[in-house]
């Protein structure tokens, strides 16, 4: 994945997220990463939590 731009607007950040090509990841690695996620109370995420 390309480097994320710094100090850009939320609109430009979202544009970057959707336009940057992803890379294949083995399913075992996805399971490993999702098992370590700390989920907030209520179980939902928001874009504001990313910053």
N, C-alpha and C positions, 0 to 999 in steps of 0.2 A: 504494500500500500504506500502511496505517496506521503510525503511529510505534510502534516496538517499546517495550514497557514496560521501565523500568530497575529494577534491584535487585529482581527477582522470582525465585521458585524455578524450577527446571528444569521442573517440571510445568506451571506457569503459562506459561512461555515456550513450551513445546510446544503448549499449548492455544491460545495466541495465534497461533502459526504456522499451525495447522490451521484456525482459525476466521476468520482475516483473509482477505477476498477478494483475489484477485490482480488484476493488470491485464494486458491484452493486450500482448504484446511482439513486434515483428517478428522473423522467423526470422534475418535477417541480424544483428540485435543480439544474439540468443542465441549465434550462432556466434562473434561478436566477443568476447563475454564469456567463453565457455567456452575460447576459444583462449588467454586470458590467465591462466587458473587455474594456480596453482602446486600441483601434486599432491605429496603426501608420498610417501616411499619406501614401496613396497608397493602404492601406488595406492588406498588406502582412506581414508575420512574417518570421523570419529566426532563425536558431539555435543560431546565434551570439547574438540575442536579449535576449536569456534566461539567459545569464551570467551577 
